[in-house]
């Protein structure tokens, strides 16, 4: 079976490629600007805004499974329309599709805990694009797996870890909010759970987030302590008093999906304090 990782040069994509290869799967991956140095896999340049290129890559790779791990941020043409183009091609070629979505599809305005039955109500352009992609994929590829996740943590390739390092070093402006809660997940746990779902008979919506809800400031302190940084240098603030758009408190409930998995989705207080 050939696995095609869309966004294979990104943070999550790199870990998906590593685990797929380690499991013995024939693996191909795409990149937007430059490929990783992984000679054991086939790399394809891909811009998800180019429908013809999407089809050409899928035709060339001939995958049985496609995992879309891209993040186009708030770019609607990439984050909303790109996955829909991919779903259309996957359906045409008979490929199984796993798509990674985000807790940004929720507002946190009317509730705190969100399970797989919760309906999106985004408050940011990024969240709206992710929600639109979900809707399109569910229509075009009803057998696809859609996975909502939260803040993805690992080493300094994680944007959230980099931000903590920069704030501690004083090279970045900003604060870490004490009233903004998420359920961070370790990149290795997330990749393993994604592949486990991919090779099962699962379909539809699934949540894969960490077991602990922590504020962004607590997360920053945990990262700083793990990495030997001075946590006292991390500035704290309130999102409610800022001008930044975004939900205050969104806690993905992953219990239903966790029951189907061997992979344990650890919480941040576990994976950031346990010595490897």
C-alpha positions in Angstrom: 0.0 0.0 0.0 1.3 3.4 -0.9 0.6 6.3 1.5 0.7 9.9 0.2 1.3 12.5 2.9 0.1 16.0 1.7 2.2 18.5 3.5 4.9 16.0 4.2 7.6 18.7 4.8 5.6 20.3 7.6 5.9 19.7 11.3 3.1 17.1 11.5 3.8 15.8 8.0 7.4 15.1 8.8 6.4 12.9 11.7 3.7 11.1 9.6 6.3 10.4 7.0 8.7 9.0 9.6 6.1 6.7 11.2 4.8 5.5 7.8 8.2 4.6 6.6 9.1 2.9 9.9 5.9 0.8 9.6 7.1 -0.4 6.2 4.6 1.5 4.0 5.6 2.7 0.6 5.5 6.4 1.2 5.2 9.5 -1.0 4.9 13.1 0.2 4.3 16.6 -1.0 6.0 19.9 -0.3 5.2 23.5 -1.0 8.7 25.1 -1.1 11.3 22.4 -0.5 11.3 18.7 0.4 12.9 17.2 3.5 16.0 15.1 3.1 14.2 11.7 3.1 15.7 9.7 0.2 13.6 6.6 1.1 10.4 8.4 -0.1 9.2 10.1 -3.3 8.6 13.8 -3.1 6.2 15.8 -5.2 5.9 19.6 -5.4 2.3 20.6 -4.8 0.2 23.8 -4.5 -3.3 22.9 -3.4 -4.6 25.9 -5.3 -3.7 24.1 -8.6 -6.4 21.5 -9.3 -4.5 20.1 -12.3 -1.4 19.6 -10.2 -3.4 17.9 -7.4 -4.7 15.4 -9.9 -1.2 14.9 -11.5 0.4 14.2 -8.1 -2.3 11.7 -7.1 -2.1 10.0 -10.5 1.7 9.8 -10.3 1.8 8.5 -6.7 -1.1 6.1 -7.1 -1.8 5.9 -3.4 -4.3 3.8 -1.6 -4.3 6.3 1.3 -4.0 10.1 1.3 -3.4 11.9 4.6 -3.8 15.7 4.3 -1.6 17.4 7.0 -1.3 20.8 5.4 -2.0 24.1 7.0 -2.6 27.1 4.8 -3.5 29.3 7.8 -6.2 31.8 6.8 -5.6 31.5 3.0 -9.1 30.4 1.9 -7.9 29.1 -1.4 -5.5 26.7 0.4 -7.2 25.9 3.7 -10.8 25.7 2.5 -10.7 25.0 -1.3 -7.5 23.0 -1.4 -8.8 20.0 0.7 -12.0 20.0 -1.4 -10.0 19.7 -4.6 -8.1 16.9 -2.9 -11.3 15.1 -1.9 -12.7 15.3 -5.4 -9.5 13.7 -6.8 -9.3 11.1 -4.0 -12.9 10.1 -4.8 -12.2 9.9 -8.5 -9.1 7.7 -8.0 -10.7 5.6 -5.2 -8.2 6.7 -2.5 -9.0 6.6 1.2 -8.7 10.1 2.6 -7.8 11.3 6.1 -8.0 15.1 6.6 -6.6 17.0 9.6 -8.9 19.8 10.8 -8.7 22.0 13.9 -10.3 23.1 17.1 -10.4 26.6 15.5 -13.8 25.6 14.0 -15.3 26.3 17.4 -16.0 29.6 19.1 -16.1 28.7 22.8 -18.9 31.2 23.2 -21.8 28.9 24.1 -19.9 25.9 25.6 -16.4 24.7 26.6 -16.3 21.0 25.8 -16.8 19.9 22.2 -17.3 16.3 21.1 -17.6 14.9 17.6 -21.3 15.8 17.3 -20.7 19.5 18.0 -21.4 21.9 15.1 -18.7 24.4 13.9 -19.2 28.0 14.8 -15.9 29.6 13.9 -14.9 33.2 14.9 -11.7 33.6 12.8 -11.0 33.4 9.1 -8.8 30.3 9.7 -11.5 28.6 11.6 -14.1 29.4 8.9 -11.8 28.0 6.2 -11.2 24.8 8.2 -15.0 24.4 8.8 -15.7 24.9 5.1 -13.2 22.2 4.2 -14.9 19.8 6.6 -18.3 20.4 5.0 -16.9 19.9 1.5 -15.1 16.7 2.3 -18.1 15.2 4.1 -20.2 15.8 1.0 -17.7 14.7 -1.6 -16.0 11.8 0.4 -18.4 10.5 3.0 -16.1 7.6 3.8 -13.2 10.0 4.6 -11.9 10.4 8.2 -11.9 14.0 9.4 -9.8 14.6 12.5 -10.0 17.8 14.6 -6.9 18.4 16.7 -5.5 21.1 19.0 -2.1 22.7 19.5 0.6 20.4 18.2 3.6 20.2 20.4 7.1 18.6 20.0 10.5 20.2 19.6 11.2 23.7 18.2 9.8 22.8 14.8 6.4 23.3 16.6 5.3 26.9 16.1 4.0 27.0 19.7 7.3 25.8 21.1 9.3 28.3 19.0 7.0 31.1 20.3 7.9 30.2 23.9 11.6 30.1 23.2 11.4 33.5 21.5 9.4 35.0 24.3 11.8 33.7 26.9 14.7 35.1 24.9 13.0 38.5 24.5 13.1 38.3 20.7 9.4 38.3 20.2 6.6 40.6 21.4 3.4 39.3 22.8 2.0 37.5 25.8 0.7 34.0 26.7 -2.9 34.1 27.7 -4.0 32.8 31.1 -7.7 32.7 30.0 -7.2 30.8 26.7 -7.5 27.0 27.1 -6.8 24.2 24.7 -5.9 20.5 24.8 -2.4 20.3 23.3 -1.3 17.0 21.8 2.2 15.6 21.2 3.1 15.3 17.5 4.2 11.7 17.9 0.9 10.7 19.5 -1.1 12.6 16.9 0.7 11.0 13.9 0.4 7.5 15.4 -3.3 8.0 16.1 -3.9 9.4 12.6 -2.2 6.4 10.9 -4.1 4.0 13.3 -7.4 5.5 12.2 -6.3 5.5 8.5 -5.7 1.8 8.6 -9.0 1.0 10.4 -12.5 1.0 9.1 -13.2 4.4 10.7 -14.9 7.2 8.8 -16.5 10.5 9.7 -15.5 12.9 12.4 -13.0 12.1 15.1 -11.3 14.2 17.8 -7.6 13.7 18.6 -6.4 16.1 21.3 -4.5 15.7 24.5 -6.1 14.6 27.7 -5.4 17.9 29.6 -6.8 21.3 29.1 -4.2 23.9 29.9 -4.0 27.7 29.4 -1.5 28.9 26.8 0.5 30.4 29.7 0.6 27.1 31.6 1.6 25.4 28.3 4.4 27.9 27.9 5.7 27.3 31.4 5.7 23.6 30.9 7.6 24.0 27.7 10.1 26.3 29.3 10.7 24.0 32.2 11.2 21.0 29.9 13.7 23.0 27.7 15.6 24.6 30.5 14.3 28.1 29.9 13.5 30.8 32.5 9.7 30.5 32.8 9.5 33.7 34.8 10.4 35.6 31.6 7.2 34.5 29.9 4.7 37.4 29.8 1.2 36.6 30.9 -2.0 38.4 29.8 -5.7 38.1 29.1 -7.1 37.3 25.7 -10.3 38.9 26.8 -8.5 42.2 27.2 -6.7 41.9 23.8 -7.7 42.8 20.3 -6.7 39.4 18.9 -9.6 37.4 17.5 -10.1 33.9 18.6 -12.0 31.6 21.0 -11.2 31.8 24.8 -11.9 28.2 25.9 -12.2 25.3 23.5 -11.6 21.8 24.9 -11.9 19.0 22.4 -13.4 15.9 24.0 -11.5 13.0 22.4 -12.8 10.2 24.7 -15.0 8.5 22.0 -12.1 8.3 19.6 -9.6 7.3 22.3 -11.7 4.2 23.0 -11.1 3.0 19.4 -7.3 3.4 19.6 -4.3 1.7 21.0 -2.4 5.0 20.8 -2.7 6.9 24.1 -3.3 10.6 23.6 -1.2 12.0 26.5 -1.9 15.4 28.1 0.6 18.2 28.1 1.3 17.7 31.8 2.4 14.2 30.9 4.4 14.6 27.8 6.1 17.8 28.9 7.2 16.5 32.3 8.1 12.9 31.5 11.7 12.2 30.7 11.9 10.4 27.3 
